[in-house]
Amino acid sequence: MSNHFLAYMYRLQHIERWSLMRSANPENVAEHSFHVALIAHSLGVIAREIFGRDVQPEQLASYALFHDATEVFTGDIPTPVKHQNPRILANFREIEAMASERLLANVPERLRGSYAPLFTRQPDDPALAKLLKAADLLDAYLKCTSEMSAGNREFATARSQIEEKLAQLGLPEVEWFLDHLAPGFERTIDELSETEGGDQPS
């Protein structure tokens, strides 16, 4: 029997993000998922190595890699639309759950036990779930930063809103990330080359 799980996952590259915004650099869900996985892994390493927390970066990266997998069926619904009112959000969550079931049904049966937890979108551990949320927001923040650095003011309000959401999480890992890893996104390739290595971590 043929299973279409990976064939569907590869189609995430055709799902565009930020559909309500004028982007200098278009982004798709596959790119976003990869970036969130990178950031989630970084946050996990920061949590473990800098703040001494019992976190497995690899586990966090796995959840991040699949956090938007269901969008291959639902598409990317802009945040202002999803959160317009509780009824719309509840209906979307129900559709999302159905999409998750459909995707899981396309995983070979003997592998489903490993993939099922990843399609729930949130880890059972609240601390991991918070770091995953932070990674998702940080990728959006970096997208806004990159767009604004390219002279696109379309993303100014979005970045301010995301900054507020990040601050509300109250995670020291996020502050460390913003201080040490985010500034490069405002620099040109020549400026990055001139300042490789950056400051020593504190």
DRENGU-114097 format. One record per residue (C-alpha): residue number from 1; x, y, z. Coordinates in nm, 3 decimals. Example, Ala and Ser with C-alpha at 12.3 -4.5 7.8 and 13.67 -1.06 7.14 Angstrom:
   pator         u         v         w
       1     1.230    -0.450     0.780
       2     1.367    -0.106     0.714
***
This chain:
   pator         u         v         w
       1     0.000     0.000     0.000
       2     0.128     0.345    -0.088
       3     0.147     0.608     0.188
       4     0.144     0.972     0.087
       5     0.268     1.138     0.406
       6     0.597     1.274     0.271
       7     0.445     1.363    -0.065
       8     0.199     1.585     0.121
       9     0.471     1.732     0.344
      10     0.673     1.836     0.039
      11     0.372     2.033    -0.084
      12     0.407     2.273     0.207
      13     0.644     2.461    -0.023
      14     0.340     2.565    -0.227
      15     0.152     2.716     0.071
      16     0.233     3.087     0.088
      17     0.251     3.276     0.418
      18     0.175     3.642     0.498
      19    -0.097     3.651     0.231
      20    -0.238     3.982     0.358
      21     0.100     4.154     0.347
      22     0.311     4.296     0.066
      23     0.639     4.108     0.101
      24     0.978     4.194    -0.043
      25     1.073     3.827     0.000
      26     0.780     3.579    -0.026
      27     0.783     3.291     0.220
      28     0.616     2.950     0.215
      29     0.520     2.714     0.498
      30     0.806     2.469     0.427
      31     1.060     2.749     0.472
      32     0.884     2.869     0.786
      33     0.880     2.518     0.935
      34     1.253     2.477     0.873
      35     1.326     2.815     1.028
      36     1.110     2.747     1.334
      37     1.289     2.415     1.380
      38     1.626     2.595     1.370
      39     1.510     2.852     1.624
      40     1.345     2.593     1.849
      41     1.666     2.390     1.855
      42     1.861     2.705     1.940
      43     1.621     2.792     2.222
      44     1.655     2.438     2.356
      45     2.034     2.463     2.354
      46     2.018     2.807     2.519
      47     1.780     2.673     2.785
      48     2.011     2.380     2.860
      49     2.356     2.536     2.829
      50     2.294     2.893     2.949
      51     2.011     2.851     3.199
      52     2.068     2.493     3.314
      53     1.723     2.364     3.224
      54     1.648     1.999     3.151
      55     1.551     2.045     2.785
      56     1.617     1.823     2.484
      57     1.677     2.053     2.183
      58     1.626     1.766     1.937
      59     1.278     1.694     2.075
      60     1.187     2.059     2.053
      61     1.313     2.080     1.694
      62     1.102     1.778     1.596
      63     0.783     1.938     1.725
      64     0.873     2.261     1.545
      65     0.937     2.085     1.216
      66     0.580     1.952     1.209
      67     0.399     2.235     1.389
      68     0.227     2.358     1.072
      69     0.207     2.026     0.887
      70    -0.174     2.034     0.873
      71    -0.160     2.349     0.662
      72    -0.101     2.127     0.360
      73    -0.479     2.068     0.384
      74    -0.603     2.388     0.552
      75    -0.373     2.642     0.392
      76    -0.220     2.923     0.597
      77    -0.500     3.123     0.757
      78    -0.374     3.473     0.851
      79    -0.363     3.533     1.227
      80    -0.601     3.835     1.216
      81    -0.860     3.613     1.047
      82    -0.819     3.316     1.284
      83    -0.838     3.533     1.594
      84    -1.112     3.767     1.479
      85    -1.349     3.608     1.729
      86    -1.361     3.292     1.945
      87    -1.613     3.120     1.719
      88    -1.391     3.145     1.412
      89    -1.092     3.020     1.612
      90    -1.289     2.725     1.755
      91    -1.410     2.627     1.409
      92    -1.057     2.650     1.272
      93    -0.921     2.431     1.554
      94    -1.181     2.167     1.466
      95    -1.082     2.178     1.099
      96    -0.718     2.157     1.203
      97    -0.785     1.846     1.412
      98    -0.954     1.680     1.115
      99    -0.657     1.770     0.894
     100    -0.423     1.618     1.152
     101    -0.620     1.292     1.146
     102    -0.609     1.286     0.767
     103    -0.234     1.344     0.759
     104    -0.168     1.080     1.022
     105    -0.376     0.830     0.822
     106    -0.123     0.875     0.541
     107     0.168     0.769     0.762
     108     0.254     0.397     0.741
     109     0.064     0.225     1.021
     110     0.372     0.091     1.197
     111     0.518     0.445     1.216
     112     0.209     0.630     1.335
     113     0.290     0.600     1.703
     114     0.602     0.811     1.652
     115     0.432     1.077     1.441
     116     0.100     1.111     1.624
     117     0.239     1.327     1.909
     118     0.407     1.562     1.660
     119     0.077     1.633     1.483
     120    -0.090     1.757     1.802
     121     0.097     2.088     1.745
     122     0.182     2.123     2.116
     123     0.410     1.912     2.339
     124     0.252     1.769     2.654
     125     0.518     1.946     2.861
     126     0.401     2.310     2.917
     127     0.761     2.432     2.931
     128     0.838     2.282     2.589
     129     0.511     2.415     2.451
     130     0.609     2.765     2.563
     131     0.949     2.740     2.396
     132     0.783     2.613     2.078
     133     0.546     2.910     2.081
     134     0.846     3.138     2.130
     135     1.024     2.984     1.830
     136     0.719     3.039     1.610
     137     0.692     3.402     1.721
     138     1.065     3.461     1.684
     139     1.057     3.343     1.324
     140     0.776     3.589     1.254
     141     0.976     3.861     1.433
     142     1.284     3.787     1.222
     143     1.072     3.789     0.906
     144     0.941     4.135     0.999
     145     1.293     4.253     1.081
     146     1.428     4.132     0.746
     147     1.144     4.295     0.555
     148     1.190     4.626     0.736
     149     1.566     4.613     0.675
     150     1.481     4.585     0.305
     151     1.284     4.909     0.334
     152     0.941     4.748     0.360
     153     0.738     4.932     0.624
     154     0.445     4.696     0.570
     155     0.572     4.483     0.859
     156     0.631     4.757     1.119
     157     0.306     4.712     1.310
     158     0.332     4.333     1.295
     159     0.680     4.345     1.447
     160     0.561     4.566     1.734
     161     0.275     4.328     1.807
     162     0.507     4.027     1.800
     163     0.754     4.201     2.032
     164     0.471     4.243     2.284
     165     0.376     3.875     2.259
     166     0.737     3.769     2.307
     167     0.770     3.991     2.614
     168     0.453     3.838     2.760
     169     0.610     3.492     2.747
     170     0.867     3.606     3.003
     171     1.132     3.362     2.882
     172     1.499     3.443     2.951
     173     1.587     3.222     2.653
     174     1.404     3.465     2.425
     175     1.588     3.764     2.569
     176     1.922     3.584     2.521
     177     1.828     3.494     2.162
     178     1.729     3.853     2.082
     179     2.050     3.990     2.233
     180     2.293     3.743     2.076
     181     2.140     3.587     1.763
     182     1.880     3.825     1.623
     183     2.085     4.142     1.548
     184     2.246     3.989     1.237
     185     1.910     3.994     1.061
     186     1.936     4.373     1.033
     187     2.273     4.360     0.858
     188     2.376     4.322     0.496
     189     2.590     4.029     0.385
     190     2.898     4.255     0.384
     191     2.823     4.374     0.736
     192     2.782     4.013     0.851
     193     3.123     3.925     0.705
     194     3.288     4.220     0.880
     195     3.150     4.123     1.219
     196     3.169     3.742     1.210
     197     3.187     3.586     1.552
     198     3.013     3.876     1.723
     199     3.035     3.938     2.095
     200     3.137     3.664     2.332
     201     2.832     3.515     2.513
     202     2.780     3.636     2.862
***
